[in-house]
Each structure stands twice: as structure tokens, then as C-alpha cells.
Amino acid sequence: MPLYADHDFLRAAMLDGIAERLDAVTRDFTDFLDLGSYDAAFVPPPGARVARFDPGFRFARAHRGVQGDEDRLPFADASFDCVVSAGVLDTVGDLPGALTLARRVLRPDGLFLAAFVGGGSFPVLRQAFQRAERDRPVARLHPQVDVRSAGDLLVRAGFALPVADIETLDIGYPDLGRLLADLRGMAGTNVLTDRHPLSRAALAAAAQAFAAAAGRDGRVRERIDLIFLTAWSPDASQPQPARRGSGTSSLAQALRPPR
């Protein structure tokens, strides 16, 4: 935790994206839930109240928040009109359950904004570990969600007007050690319960495989996809899809070339 601020660039990018999406909404929100608050870097609009919730004891205690798991929220239904979450949902054991609970604690027509590292991120790191442990492959990165699955999960959780999109970061690293230091510093290392220590030989082999991917500048370019989720708690005032079969023109007519 003391060094977190030196390695929090991924979450900072997520919070910037969440702030942009929140600014684009022409509505005022008064009660926020910061789901996975870390260092309480999320700042609500002036005059709004915010409840901090984090699975980490020290993060929760440092900012007078509530400690607990994201898929076991201790809040009553319809307690908030906006829930934000940056950098934690990709590590939750029951992501569908966590999204369902986030929707339940929202009031009708409440806003949900979230961001996390998406599937396919850190491809060079993944390949380096696979080459280093080819004979005995071990899961070194927890499972990640792609953007299409993220959108489907929002629908499954009962959200209305769901949107899932990606922003990609391209980061250069001089060596594997610097990348691992960032992951440790941002509390982003392996969270799987069934973990196996990495041997010195495997670590050396991974470092060699990682270095082999370096460009002319001596740095390895690593891609990180940030998935952003935007959705609303259902309400009768929201736009509704047209009733099936209510259209007055056929697709064939629309696609027919003009004469």
C-alpha cells in the first residue's frame, strides 16, 4: 500500500475514463458507491456523498470504508444512484453475482460505471511464462473477460442500456522485472487460490523470453486493454425497444438500390 501511488497508472487511466463518461451524463447524482475504492482516488461531484468499499483491509480502513467482497455487498437495495468501480471486477470470484448486486443497490434509473483490465492483455508476459514452463504449464494470470462477454454479463445481471467498450494502452518495459514490479505495486499479481511458486530457473527463462520481444529501442511493448462498462438500473422512463413485428418497412426495401 505505501508504494501503490508509484504504480497506479492503470487505475488512474480507468478513473479518467469513468470521469469522462460521468461528465457526459446530463444528470446529477447524489449518492455514490465506490466499489473497490483502493486509495479513494475517485472524487464524486461537489455536494455528492460517497461510500467506500474495498476487499483490502488497509485500503478500507485508511478511508473509513467498508471491507468485504464485491460479490457479497452489505448494502440495502436501492441505496445509491451511481455505482463506480475501477480495477477490481476482473478479480472477483463471482462476476455475474457482483454485477447483479451492483444493479440491486442502485435506485431505479441509477448509473453503473466500471472499468477493468480485459482479456488478451499482457500478451508478451503470457507468452513468456508459457515458454518458461512449457513442460509443466501453470496458470500465472487469472482469467480475464473480453469486451463481448462483459456486455453479455451486463444484460444477464438485469441492467438496461448496456454499453461495453475498450481503450488500449501501449506501454514499453525495459525488462520483465520492471513489469512484475508494477503488477506487485498495483496489487495486480496472481489472485488465484491454487498458486505455485515460480522457480528461479523458470523466472530466468521467462525473463529471457520477455527480453527477446524487445524492439530496436530495447523496450518490450506490452498491450493492455481497458474495458469500460456503462449501464443503467431499469426504470419505466427509459427508452424501450419497439415491439417485435411493429416495423412498417422491410429490410429488403431498405437495401434495394434506387432506380
N, C-alpha and C positions, 0 to 999 in steps of 0.2 A: 504493500500500500504506500509506503513513503516514496517509492520511485515511480509510482503509477503515472504521475504527471509528465514524466520523461518519455513515456511510451504510449500515450493515449491518442495518437493521431488518428487511428481508425474510428474510435468513438467520437472524436471531435468532428470528423467528416460526416458521420451519421447524424450527429446533433445539428450540424449546419443544414443538412438536407431536410431534417424534420422541421427545423425553424422556417425554412423556405416554404415548405408545404403548409405549415400552420399560418404563415403570413398571407398565403394565397386564399385562405378561407375568410369570407366576409361575415364573420360571426364572432361574438365574444364568448369566451369560456371562463368560468369562474372557479371550478374545482377540478384540479389535475391529479392524476396518479402517475408518478414517475416509476415505472415498472422496471426494476433493475437500475437503481439510481447511481451505483458506483460512488463517484466523488461529488454527486449533486451538481454536476455541471449544467444540467438542464435548468434554464431560467424561465419561469412562466411569465406571461404578460403582466404588466403592472396591475396590482389590485387583486390578482388571482391567488388562490390558495393551492398548495401542492403537498401531497402526501408522498413520502419517500419509502420505497420498498426494495430490499435487496437481499439476495441469498447469503451474502457475505456478512459475518458478524461485525467486523470492524468498519466496513462501509456503512452499515445500517446504524451502528452506534454513533459514529462520528457526526452524523447529520440528523440525529433524533428520528431515525426512520424505523420501519418495522422489518424484522428479519424473517424470511420464510422462502418457500419455493414458489416459483411463478405459476406452477400448476396446482397450487393449494392456497389461493388468495383468501385472506381472513376478513375481507370487506363485505359489507352487505350489498345486495343487488341495488343497482341504480344509485350508487354513491357518488359517481363522478360524471362530468360532462365531457371530459377528454382524458384519454389514456395514452401516454407516450412510452416507448420502450426502445432503447438504443444499446445494441451489442450483447443481448443476453438470450434471446429466444432461440437461437441456433444451438444452445447448450441444454435446453430444457428436455427432461426425460419424456414428458407427455405434451408435445407441442399442440396437438389438437385440443387437448383439455385446457391448456393455458390460454389459447385463443378464445375458447368458449367462455372461460371465466372472465377474461378481459371484456368480452361483449356483455356479460351479465352484470358486471359492476358499472357499466355505462348506463346513463339515462337514455330514454328514447331520443333518437337523433343525435346521440353523442358521437364524438370523433375518436377514432383509433389511428395512431401514427406509430409505426415501428420501423426499425432498421436492424439488419444483422448481416454477418458475412455469409455469402451464398455459396451454393455448390459449385465446384470447379475452381474455387480459389486456391492459391498457393500450389499451382501445378508443378513447379520445379521442385519444391520441397517434397511433395508427394512422390515424385519420380525418384528423387534422391534416396528416400527411405526404402522404396521398393527395390532399388538396385542394391542397397546396402544389406538388405535382409532377404535376398532372393530365395535362399534355401529355407528360411523359416519366417515367412511374412507375418508381421504383427500390425494391428490397427494402431497407427500413431496419431491419426487425426479423427476427431469424432465425426459421425455422419452429418452431412450438410444438405440443406434444402435448396432446390433450384427455384427459379422465379415462377415457372408454371405451377409447380406443386404448391408454392406459397399462396398463389391466387386461389387454387382449389381449396386449400385449407381455410381460407377466409370464408368462402362460401359454406363449407362444411360446418364452420363454427357459428353460422347464422348471421353473418354480417351482411349489410346491404351496400350496394355501390362499391364493390371491392376493386382496388387497383394495386397491382404489383409491378414495380419497375426496377431497373438496375442502373447503378452508376459504377464505373470501373476505375480502379486506381492502378497505376503502374509505378512500382517502387523498385529502386535499384539498391542492391545489397552487396557489400564488398566480400562477404563470406557468410557461411552458414551460422557461425557463432553470433553474428550481429542480428540475424533474423530470429534465432532462438531467444536471444536476449530481449528483443521486442515482445515476443509472444509471452515470455515469462513476466515481463514488466507490466503488460496489459492484462494479466490474468487470463491469457488466451491459450494456455497449454492444454494438453490432453485431459478431458474430464471423464473419460470412460472409467468405470469401476474396475474392469478387468484390465489392469495395466501391467506391462512387463518392462523392467529397466532396460535401457539401451546400453549395450556393451561398448567398451572403448573401441573395439575393432569395428563394430557397426557404425559408431559415430564417426570414426575416421573415414570409413568408406563412404558414408553419406556426405561428409564434408568434401571429399574428393569429387563425388558425382555432382554435387551442387556447384563447385568451382568450375567444372567442365562446361557448364552452361553460360559462363561469363561472356560478355560481349567484348568489343575492342577496347572499351573503357575500363575493363577489368571488373565490371559490376554485373551481377545477375539480376535480370529484370523479372520481378515476380508480379503476377496479376492477382488482384483482389477484387471480387465482385461484391458490391454492397447492394443488398436487396431492400427496397423501401416498400412498405405496405401502408395503404390508406384505405380506410373503410369506415362505415357508419353503423351505429346501432339502429335497427329497423324502427321506422316511425311512419304513420299513415300520411304525413305531409310530404314524404319524399317522392320523387318521380317513380312511377311504376311502369313496367314494360306493358306494351299493348297486348290485349288479349289475343291468343293464338287464333289465326284464321280471320282476324279483323281487317287485314290489309285490303286495299281496293285495287292495287296494281300487281301484276305478276312479275317475277324476276325475269322471265323471258322477254316481256315487253320492255323492261328497263334496259336490258342488254342488246336489244335489237338495234342494228345500225340505222341511222337516219336515211331516208330515201332522198 
